[in-house]
Amino acid sequence: MDDVTAARTVIEEYVAACTARSVERLRAIFHQEARMSGYLMGQCLVGSPQPFYDAVAGAPAETGAYRAQITDVAVTGQVASVTLEEQGFLGLSFTDYFHLVRIDGRWWIVSKTFTTR
């Protein structure tokens, strides 16, 4: 699998995990020291993904309103950047910028920067 496809696959798993409301699957793709920062309805949040995991764990089942599309993937050596547009996730729409790092041959999400639209 080429690097662009491998990075894209990680974010496709992110979308699948969000659809399934699976914190376990999300934890499997985020590095244990990952950071998550951005704006949620105008409020700036900076920290670990734990509040995101908590929100996903407490969310009702997905109703079919959630849509997500990868709009950009860039890979340079051992790092990658992926942009994801989400609609209807927990009732909101987001633009997400993921940064991935390949460690021992495996791609991990090390940061997610987001904003609601």
C-alpha positions in Angstrom: 0.0 0.0 0.0 1.4 3.4 -0.9 1.8 6.1 1.8 -1.1 8.3 0.6 -3.4 5.3 0.7 -2.1 4.2 4.1 -2.7 7.7 5.6 -6.2 7.9 4.0 -7.0 4.4 5.4 -6.3 5.7 9.0 -8.8 8.6 8.5 -11.3 6.2 6.9 -11.1 4.2 10.1 -11.6 7.4 12.1 -14.9 7.9 10.1 -15.9 4.3 10.6 -15.2 4.5 14.3 -17.2 7.7 14.6 -20.1 6.2 12.7 -20.0 3.2 15.1 -19.5 5.4 18.1 -16.5 3.2 19.0 -14.1 4.8 21.5 -12.1 1.6 21.4 -11.5 1.9 17.6 -10.7 5.6 18.0 -8.1 4.9 20.7 -6.5 2.3 18.3 -5.7 5.0 15.7 -4.8 8.0 18.0 -1.3 7.9 19.4 -1.4 7.7 23.2 0.1 11.2 23.5 -2.1 12.7 20.7 -3.4 16.3 21.0 -6.7 17.6 20.0 -7.3 21.4 19.6 -9.8 23.6 17.9 -13.0 25.6 18.1 -16.3 23.9 19.1 -19.1 26.4 18.5 -16.8 29.4 19.2 -15.1 27.9 22.3 -11.4 27.2 22.0 -10.4 23.7 23.3 -6.8 22.5 23.7 -5.8 19.2 25.2 -6.0 15.5 24.8 -8.7 13.6 22.9 -10.3 12.4 26.1 -13.2 14.9 26.0 -13.8 13.8 22.4 -13.8 10.1 23.5 -16.3 11.0 26.3 -18.6 12.8 23.8 -18.5 9.8 21.4 -19.2 7.3 24.2 -22.2 9.3 25.4 -23.7 10.0 22.0 -26.8 8.3 20.7 -26.6 5.8 17.9 -25.8 7.3 14.5 -29.0 7.9 12.5 -27.6 8.1 9.0 -27.1 11.9 9.1 -23.3 11.7 9.4 -21.3 12.2 6.3 -17.6 12.7 5.9 -15.3 13.3 3.0 -11.5 13.4 2.8 -10.6 16.5 0.8 -6.8 16.5 0.9 -3.9 14.1 1.7 -0.3 15.1 1.7 2.6 12.8 2.7 6.2 13.8 3.1 8.5 11.1 4.3 7.3 9.9 7.7 4.6 12.5 8.2 1.2 13.1 6.7 -1.6 15.7 6.7 -5.2 14.8 6.0 -8.2 17.2 5.8 -11.7 15.8 6.5 -15.0 17.6 6.1 -17.7 16.2 8.4 -21.5 16.9 8.3 -24.0 15.8 10.9 -21.5 14.5 13.5 -23.2 14.8 16.8 -25.5 17.3 15.2 -22.6 19.6 14.0 -20.4 20.1 10.9 -16.6 20.2 11.2 -13.5 20.8 9.2 -10.7 18.6 10.7 -7.0 18.8 10.0 -5.2 15.6 11.0 -1.5 15.1 11.4 -0.1 11.6 11.2 3.3 10.2 12.0 4.6 6.8 10.9 6.2 5.0 13.8 7.8 1.6 13.3 5.9 1.3 10.0 2.5 2.2 11.4 0.6 5.5 10.9 -0.8 7.2 14.0 -2.9 10.3 14.4 -0.8 12.6 16.6 -3.0 15.7 16.3 -6.4 16.8 15.2 -7.2 20.5 14.8 -10.8 21.2 14.1 -13.5 23.9 13.8 -17.2 23.8 13.6 -18.9 25.4 10.6 
